[in-house]
Amino acid sequence: MLVIGGGLLGVLIGSLTAKKRGGSGADMAQYGAGYGIAFALIGMIATVVIERMVV
């Protein structure tokens, strides 16, 4: 769940960052993909840490 939420949040933040900097649609897609991957990775690590602490 954290992976999906993190990925979607990353896409949103990345797209808004590119738009704020005056980027085109392709820039927004690239920033969204980069941020989405990074935030999904953070969400995956957080999920593993939480699972290890619970069990």
FIKOLZA-1660 file (N, C-alpha, C; in steps of 0.1 Angstrom, whole numbers, plus 5000, padded with zeros to 4 digits):
% residues 55
   i   px   py   pz ch aa at
   1 5008 4988 5000  A  M  N
   1 5000 5000 5000  A  M CA
   1 5009 5013 5000  A  M  C
   2 5019 5012 5008  A  L  N
   2 5028 5024 5008  A  L CA
   2 5035 5026 4995  A  L  C
   3 5038 5015 4988  A  V  N
   3 5045 5016 4975  A  V CA
   3 5036 5023 4965  A  V  C
   4 5023 5020 4964  A  I  N
   4 5014 5026 4955  A  I CA
   4 5012 5041 4958  A  I  C
   5 5009 5043 4971  A  G  N
   5 5007 5057 4976  A  G CA
   5 5019 5065 4973  A  G  C
   6 5031 5060 4976  A  G  N
   6 5043 5067 4974  A  G CA
   6 5046 5070 4960  A  G  C
   7 5043 5061 4951  A  G  N
   7 5045 5063 4937  A  G CA
   7 5036 5073 4931  A  G  C
   8 5023 5073 4936  A  L  N
   8 5014 5083 4931  A  L CA
   8 5017 5097 4936  A  L  C
   9 5021 5098 4948  A  L  N
   9 5025 5110 4954  A  L CA
   9 5038 5116 4947  A  L  C
  10 5047 5107 4943  A  G  N
  10 5059 5111 4936  A  G CA
  10 5055 5116 4922  A  G  C
  11 5046 5110 4915  A  V  N
  11 5042 5114 4902  A  V CA
  11 5036 5128 4903  A  V  C
  12 5027 5130 4913  A  L  N
  12 5021 5143 4915  A  L CA
  12 5031 5154 4918  A  L  C
  13 5040 5151 4927  A  I  N
  13 5050 5161 4931  A  I CA
  13 5060 5164 4919  A  I  C
  14 5064 5154 4912  A  G  N
  14 5073 5156 4901  A  G CA
  14 5066 5164 4890  A  G  C
  15 5054 5161 4887  A  S  N
  15 5047 5168 4876  A  S CA
  15 5045 5183 4880  A  S  C
  16 5042 5185 4892  A  L  N
  16 5040 5199 4897  A  L CA
  16 5053 5207 4897  A  L  C
  17 5064 5200 4900  A  T  N
  17 5077 5206 4900  A  T CA
  17 5081 5210 4886  A  T  C
  18 5079 5201 4877  A  A  N
  18 5082 5205 4863  A  A CA
  18 5074 5216 4858  A  A  C
  19 5061 5216 4861  A  K  N
  19 5052 5227 4857  A  K CA
  19 5056 5240 4863  A  K  C
  20 5060 5240 4875  A  K  N
  20 5064 5252 4882  A  K CA
  20 5077 5258 4876  A  K  C
  21 5086 5249 4871  A  R  N
  21 5098 5253 4864  A  R CA
  21 5096 5257 4849  A  R  C
  22 5083 5256 4845  A  G  N
  22 5080 5260 4831  A  G CA
  22 5083 5249 4821  A  G  C
  23 5082 5237 4825  A  G  N
  23 5085 5226 4816  A  G CA
  23 5073 5222 4807  A  G  C
  24 5076 5215 4796  A  S  N
  24 5066 5210 4787  A  S CA
  24 5059 5198 4792  A  S  C
  25 5050 5192 4785  A  G  N
  25 5044 5180 4789  A  G CA
  25 5053 5168 4790  A  G  C
  26 5063 5168 4781  A  A  N
  26 5073 5157 4782  A  A CA
  26 5082 5159 4795  A  A  C
  27 5085 5171 4798  A  D  N
  27 5092 5173 4811  A  D CA
  27 5084 5169 4823  A  D  C
  28 5072 5172 4823  A  M  N
  28 5063 5168 4834  A  M CA
  28 5062 5153 4835  A  M  C
  29 5062 5146 4824  A  A  N
  29 5061 5131 4824  A  A CA
  29 5075 5126 4829  A  A  C
  30 5086 5132 4825  A  Q  N
  30 5099 5126 4829  A  Q CA
  30 5101 5129 4844  A  Q  C
  31 5098 5141 4849  A  Y  N
  31 5099 5144 4863  A  Y CA
  31 5089 5135 4871  A  Y  C
  32 5077 5133 4866  A  G  N
  32 5067 5125 4873  A  G CA
  32 5072 5110 4874  A  G  C
  33 5078 5105 4863  A  A  N
  33 5084 5091 4864  A  A CA
  33 5095 5090 4873  A  A  C
  34 5104 5100 4873  A  G  N
  34 5116 5099 4882  A  G CA
  34 5112 5100 4897  A  G  C
  35 5103 5110 4900  A  Y  N
  35 5099 5111 4914  A  Y CA
  35 5090 5099 4918  A  Y  C
  36 5082 5094 4909  A  G  N
  36 5073 5083 4912  A  G CA
  36 5082 5071 4915  A  G  C
  37 5092 5068 4908  A  I  N
  37 5101 5056 4911  A  I CA
  37 5108 5058 4924  A  I  C
  38 5113 5070 4926  A  A  N
  38 5120 5073 4939  A  A CA
  38 5111 5071 4951  A  A  C
  39 5099 5077 4950  A  F  N
  39 5090 5076 4962  A  F CA
  39 5084 5062 4963  A  F  C
  40 5082 5055 4953  A  A  N
  40 5078 5041 4954  A  A CA
  40 5089 5032 4960  A  A  C
  41 5102 5035 4957  A  L  N
  41 5113 5028 4964  A  L CA
  41 5113 5031 4979  A  L  C
  42 5111 5044 4982  A  I  N
  42 5110 5047 4996  A  I CA
  42 5099 5040 5003  A  I  C
  43 5087 5040 4997  A  G  N
  43 5076 5033 5002  A  G CA
  43 5078 5018 5004  A  G  C
  44 5085 5012 4994  A  M  N
  44 5089 4998 4996  A  M CA
  44 5098 4995 5007  A  M  C
  45 5108 5003 5009  A  I  N
  45 5117 5002 5020  A  I CA
  45 5109 5004 5034  A  I  C
  46 5101 5014 5034  A  A  N
  46 5093 5016 5046  A  A CA
  46 5084 5004 5049  A  A  C
  47 5078 4998 5039  A  T  N
  47 5070 4986 5041  A  T CA
  47 5078 4975 5047  A  T  C
  48 5089 4972 5042  A  V  N
  48 5098 4961 5047  A  V CA
  48 5102 4964 5061  A  V  C
  49 5105 4976 5064  A  V  N
  49 5109 4980 5078  A  V CA
  49 5098 4978 5088  A  V  C
  50 5086 4982 5084  A  I  N
  50 5074 4981 5092  A  I CA
  50 5071 4966 5094  A  I  C
  51 5071 4958 5084  A  E  N
  51 5068 4944 5085  A  E CA
  51 5078 4937 5094  A  E  C
  52 5091 4940 5093  A  R  N
  52 5101 4934 5101  A  R CA
  52 5099 4938 5116  A  R  C
  53 5094 4950 5119  A  M  N
  53 5092 4954 5133  A  M CA
  53 5080 4947 5139  A  M  C
  54 5070 4944 5131  A  V  N
  54 5058 4938 5136  A  V CA
  54 5059 4924 5139  A  V  C
  55 5066 4917 5130  A  V  N
  55 5068 4902 5132  A  V CA
  55 5078 4898 5141  A  V  C
% end
